[in-house]
Amino acid sequence: MTYREALAQHAVAISTSDSPDMPALGLSDQHLSDAMTEIARHLLALGARIVYGGDLRANGFTELLFELVARHRRDADDGDERAGILNYLAWPVHIQKPVQELERIQSDLNGVAKLVLLDLQGRVVTMGERRNFPEQNPTGEEWQQGLTAMREAAARTTHGRIVLGGRVDRYSGLMPGIAEEALLALQGKQPLFVIGGFGGCARDIAETLGIVAPWTNAHRGWAERQAFEAFSWRDLNNGLTEQENAIVARTPHVDQAVALILRGLFRLGPRAV
């Protein structure tokens, strides 16, 4: 009998970054890191692959994911040797690093995570091809183009996306990263889970979609926030009811959010990616 895991054919993207609302909520950055780690751990245990479009900073969210998958290998189907983490690196992210460093990182991660290097159009760049490009500092235009291309490429390979936290200023793309990734999921009719209990961009998205009421009368403005006004909770396409989505958008308790996310994915059934 062939062994099969419930989410073995799913590639689920996680979008997160520091939230400016954490102190006001009585939470620390560690709470957000723990939440992302717990979500990823449950997905890996059920066979899913994690897609993440981050950088390679020390002590960042990407490093946390690498450490997690090294300790908790993806529980995949028999014969499925695919890496548990797909880390998409936009051109302006990886072009600043020597190719030797990228090769070392990939070698260290062999079997547990895969670096996916992209060019400014979102096409995959092999390590061999990357050797032809010297490290350089990208321009502001290259940051915007490269980040959008990376997010579009990642969206084409994922079954669903989970967003939590997220800064709403000091971003290098056309809009906050979590916003662009969530918007691509909505436009592509992919399952989207919005965890708003940690504030930040994810909470703003939940409010704009009408899932939860605003915390205050102040409307936090950021580029392209109005684009979410064309959607509602029904466009999340995540297998959850309106009430269940409201719980996901409000709760700071990651166990509650994880249980509902898994419920939604199970309701949607198997999806090959």
TILO-62244 format. One line per 8 residues: their letters; for each residue x, y, z of C-alpha. Coordinates in nm, 2 decimals. Each point is the difference from the previous one (the first is absolute). Example, Ala and Ser with C-alpha at 12.3 -4.5 7.8 and 13.67 -1.06 7.14 Angstrom:
residues 2
AS> 1.23/-0.45/0.78 | 0.14/0.34/-0.07
***
This chain:
residues 273
MTYREALA> 0.00/0.00/0.00 | 0.14/0.34/-0.10 | 0.05/0.25/0.28 | -0.17/0.34/-0.07 | -0.02/0.31/0.20 | -0.31/0.23/0.00 | 0.18/0.30/-0.14 | 0.28/-0.17/-0.19
QHAVAIST> -0.11/0.16/-0.33 | -0.03/0.35/0.14 | 0.25/0.28/-0.01 | -0.11/0.27/0.25 | 0.16/0.34/0.01 | 0.05/0.19/0.32 | 0.04/0.38/0.00 | 0.11/0.18/0.31
SDSPDMPA> 0.22/0.28/0.12 | 0.02/0.22/0.31 | -0.32/0.16/0.10 | -0.01/0.36/0.13 | -0.29/-0.08/0.23 | 0.16/-0.26/0.22 | 0.09/0.22/0.29 | -0.36/0.14/0.02
LGLSDQHL> -0.13/-0.35/0.00 | 0.22/-0.10/0.29 | 0.19/-0.23/-0.23 | 0.37/-0.03/-0.10 | 0.18/-0.09/-0.32 | 0.05/-0.34/0.15 | -0.37/-0.06/0.00 | -0.01/0.05/-0.37
SDAMTEIA> 0.30/-0.22/-0.06 | -0.15/-0.27/0.21 | -0.33/0.02/-0.19 | 0.16/-0.03/-0.34 | 0.21/-0.30/0.13 | -0.30/-0.17/0.14 | -0.20/0.04/-0.32 | 0.29/-0.13/-0.21
RHLLALGA> 0.05/-0.30/0.23 | -0.36/-0.11/-0.03 | 0.01/0.03/-0.38 | 0.33/-0.19/-0.03 | -0.14/-0.28/0.23 | -0.29/-0.05/-0.24 | 0.23/-0.02/-0.31 | -0.04/0.36/-0.14
RIVYGGDL> 0.29/0.19/-0.14 | 0.06/0.35/0.12 | 0.05/0.29/-0.25 | 0.17/0.31/0.14 | 0.12/0.31/-0.18 | 0.25/0.14/0.24 | 0.36/0.11/0.03 | 0.30/-0.17/0.17
RANGFTEL> 0.06/0.23/0.29 | 0.14/-0.15/0.32 | -0.27/-0.06/0.26 | -0.27/0.07/-0.25 | -0.32/-0.19/-0.08 | 0.17/-0.19/-0.28 | 0.26/-0.13/0.25 | -0.27/-0.11/0.24
LFELVARH> -0.17/-0.21/-0.28 | 0.33/-0.16/-0.09 | 0.06/-0.09/0.36 | -0.35/-0.14/0.03 | 0.01/-0.22/-0.30 | 0.35/-0.13/0.11 | -0.16/-0.12/0.33 | -0.34/-0.10/-0.14
RRDADDGD> 0.04/-0.15/-0.34 | -0.30/0.01/-0.23 | -0.22/-0.31/0.05 | -0.03/-0.07/-0.38 | -0.16/-0.28/-0.20 | 0.21/-0.31/-0.07 | 0.25/0.09/-0.28 | -0.05/0.38/0.03
ERAGILNY> 0.34/0.14/0.05 | -0.09/0.37/-0.06 | 0.14/0.25/0.24 | -0.23/0.12/0.28 | 0.08/0.37/-0.05 | 0.01/0.19/-0.33 | 0.17/0.33/0.06 | -0.05/0.24/-0.29
LAWPVHIQ> 0.27/0.27/-0.02 | -0.07/0.30/-0.21 | 0.27/0.14/-0.23 | 0.08/0.30/0.23 | 0.03/-0.23/0.30 | 0.24/-0.26/-0.14 | 0.20/0.23/-0.23 | 0.15/0.17/0.30
KPVQELER> 0.16/-0.32/0.12 | 0.30/-0.19/-0.14 | -0.10/-0.31/-0.19 | 0.24/-0.20/0.22 | -0.21/0.09/0.31 | -0.32/-0.10/-0.18 | 0.16/-0.33/-0.10 | 0.11/-0.06/0.36
IQSDLNGV> -0.35/0.07/0.14 | -0.16/-0.23/-0.26 | 0.26/-0.28/0.09 | -0.08/0.04/0.37 | -0.37/-0.03/-0.07 | 0.02/-0.29/-0.24 | -0.30/-0.23/0.04 | -0.20/0.23/0.23
AKLVLLDL> -0.03/0.33/-0.19 | 0.06/0.14/-0.35 | 0.10/0.35/-0.10 | -0.18/0.12/-0.31 | 0.19/0.29/-0.16 | -0.19/0.22/-0.24 | 0.08/0.27/-0.25 | -0.18/0.33/-0.04
QGRVVTMG> -0.27/-0.16/-0.21 | -0.06/-0.28/0.25 | 0.18/-0.27/-0.20 | 0.21/-0.26/0.20 | 0.37/0.07/0.00 | 0.22/-0.31/0.06 | 0.31/0.02/0.22 | 0.20/-0.05/-0.32
ERRNFPEQ> -0.16/0.30/-0.16 | 0.03/0.20/0.31 | 0.38/-0.03/-0.02 | -0.01/0.22/-0.31 | -0.13/0.29/0.20 | 0.22/0.19/0.25 | -0.16/0.11/0.33 | -0.14/0.36/-0.02
NPTGEEWQ> -0.23/0.24/0.17 | -0.34/0.01/-0.17 | -0.17/0.32/-0.08 | -0.34/0.10/0.14 | -0.17/-0.09/-0.33 | 0.17/-0.34/0.01 | -0.13/-0.06/0.35 | -0.36/0.07/-0.11
QGLTAMRE> 0.02/-0.20/-0.32 | 0.19/-0.29/0.16 | -0.23/-0.03/0.31 | -0.32/0.00/-0.21 | 0.15/-0.26/-0.24 | 0.10/-0.22/0.29 | -0.35/0.02/0.16 | -0.17/-0.08/-0.33
AAARTTHG> 0.23/-0.29/-0.06 | -0.06/-0.14/0.35 | -0.38/0.04/-0.04 | 0.01/-0.22/-0.31 | 0.14/-0.29/0.20 | -0.22/0.02/0.31 | -0.33/-0.15/0.10 | -0.08/0.26/0.27
RIVLGGRV> 0.15/0.28/0.21 | 0.00/0.09/0.37 | 0.08/0.36/0.10 | 0.07/0.14/0.35 | 0.15/0.32/0.14 | 0.18/0.21/-0.26 | 0.16/0.34/-0.01 | -0.19/0.28/-0.17
DRYSGLMP> 0.29/0.24/-0.06 | 0.37/-0.02/-0.11 | -0.08/-0.25/-0.27 | 0.20/-0.03/-0.32 | -0.27/-0.12/-0.23 | -0.30/0.17/-0.16 | -0.20/-0.07/0.33 | 0.06/-0.18/0.32
GIAEEALL> 0.12/-0.35/-0.07 | -0.29/-0.18/0.18 | -0.25/0.22/-0.18 | 0.14/-0.09/-0.35 | 0.01/-0.37/0.08 | -0.35/0.00/0.14 | -0.13/0.20/-0.29 | 0.15/-0.25/-0.25
ALQGKQPL> -0.17/-0.28/0.19 | -0.34/0.18/-0.02 | 0.04/0.08/-0.37 | 0.11/-0.36/-0.07 | -0.29/-0.14/0.20 | 0.24/-0.19/0.22 | -0.09/-0.09/0.36 | 0.11/0.28/0.23
FVIGGFGG> 0.00/-0.01/0.38 | 0.03/0.34/0.17 | 0.13/-0.02/0.36 | -0.06/0.35/0.14 | 0.06/-0.05/0.37 | 0.35/0.12/-0.02 | -0.10/0.33/-0.17 | 0.20/0.14/-0.28
CARDIAET> -0.08/-0.02/-0.37 | -0.20/-0.33/0.05 | -0.23/0.17/0.24 | -0.05/0.30/-0.24 | -0.09/-0.25/-0.28 | -0.25/-0.17/0.22 | -0.16/0.33/0.08 | -0.01/0.11/-0.36
LGIVAPWT> -0.16/-0.33/-0.10 | -0.27/0.06/0.26 | 0.09/-0.31/0.20 | 0.05/0.19/0.32 | -0.08/0.35/0.12 | 0.27/0.26/0.02 | 0.18/0.03/0.33 | -0.02/0.38/-0.01
NAHRGWAE> -0.15/0.28/-0.22 | 0.35/0.06/-0.14 | 0.05/-0.15/-0.35 | 0.36/-0.10/-0.06 | 0.09/0.08/-0.35 | 0.25/-0.19/-0.21 | 0.06/-0.04/-0.37 | -0.28/-0.20/-0.18
RQAFEAFS> -0.21/-0.06/0.32 | -0.30/0.11/-0.20 | 0.04/-0.29/-0.23 | -0.13/-0.23/0.27 | -0.33/0.18/0.00 | -0.10/-0.19/-0.31 | 0.00/-0.33/0.20 | -0.19/-0.15/0.30
WRDLNNGL> 0.04/-0.30/0.23 | -0.16/-0.22/-0.27 | 0.30/0.07/-0.23 | 0.23/-0.17/0.25 | -0.10/-0.34/-0.15 | 0.15/-0.18/0.30 | -0.27/-0.24/0.10 | -0.10/0.19/0.31
TEQENAIV> -0.33/0.17/0.09 | -0.03/0.37/0.06 | 0.00/-0.06/0.37 | 0.30/-0.22/-0.01 | 0.19/0.25/-0.21 | -0.09/0.27/0.26 | 0.16/-0.22/0.27 | 0.31/-0.05/-0.20
ARTPHVDQ> 0.02/0.38/-0.06 | -0.04/0.08/0.37 | 0.17/-0.26/0.21 | 0.35/0.04/0.14 | 0.00/-0.37/0.09 | 0.19/-0.18/-0.26 | -0.14/-0.34/0.09 | -0.35/0.12/-0.08
AVALILRG> 0.11/0.15/-0.33 | 0.19/-0.31/-0.10 | -0.30/-0.23/0.07 | -0.22/0.22/-0.22 | 0.26/0.02/-0.28 | 0.03/-0.38/-0.01 | -0.38/-0.03/0.01 | -0.02/0.22/-0.30
LFRLGPRA> 0.27/-0.18/-0.19 | -0.16/-0.34/0.07 | -0.34/0.12/-0.11 | 0.15/0.12/-0.33 | 0.14/-0.35/-0.06 | 0.31/-0.12/-0.18 | 0.16/0.24/-0.25 | 0.30/-0.09/-0.21
V> 0.25/0.29/-0.04
***
